[in-house]
Amino acid sequence: MVAKLQVRTIQETARRPSLVEDAYRALKEAIRDNVFPPGYQGSEQEIALRLGMSRTPVHEAIIRLQEDGLVRVLSKRGVQVCPLALEDIREIYDVIIAIEARAAELLAAMPYDDRRRVADELEEATVHMEQALRKDDLHAWAIADDQFHRILVERCGNSRIRRIAQTITDQAHRARMLTLKLRPKPTGSAAAHRNIAEAIRKGQAAEAHQYARQHRINARDELLPLIESFGIKHL
C-alpha cells in the first residue's frame, strides 16, 4: 500500500509542472483573446471552473501571469485582468518598435541558411494572413499576424529580447483584438511583412531594421488615434 502511494505521489509530482503549464497557457490565451476581458474580476475557483481545470495549477498560473503584468491578485477579492490605458499602449509600442527592429537586424546578420529558413517561416505566416483576409476572417488574420511577429523575435538569437517580447506582445495582442473590427481592413500589412522578410533573406540588416521599425510605428499611429476617437478609456 505504501509503495502504491509513493508511486502515485511521484506520478502526481511529475505531472504537476505540466498541469501548471497547461493552466498558464490556457488562461493567458483566454486573456489575450479577451475571453476574460480587461477589468474582469473573479475568484480563482470561478476561473478554474471556466477553464475546466482544478484550482491548484490555476493558482500557480495566476502567480506567473501577475509577473507578466496581465493580471493583478487582489487581497480577498480574487483576481483582476489588468486593463490597459492609452498611455500603457503607447509605452508598449515604444518597446515593441525598439525590440522588433533590433530582432530583424539580428536576423539579417545571420548566416544565409539560417536567415533563409526564418524568411521562409515569415513568408508562410504572411500567406496565411492573406488567405484569412480574402475570407474576411479577421480573427484568423490576427493569429497569423501575431505568428509573424513572434517568429521575428523568437528566432533572432537574443534570449532577453524573446523574454521581453513574450510579455509585451501579449498585451499588444489584446489591444489589437479589441479594436480589430473598428480599424480599416489591414490590406497593407502583407506588403510590409514581405519587405521585412526579404531584407532578412538578402542579409540587408539596416533595411530590415528600418522596415520592421516603420511597420510598428505605422501600427501605433493607426491604433492610438482610433482608441482616442472612440473614447475608449481602457483595453
Helices and strands as residue ranges (DSSP letters): H 2-32, E 41-42, H 44-51, H 55-67, E 71-74, E 78-81, H 86-108, H 112-134, H 138-154, H 159-179, H 189-201, H 205-229
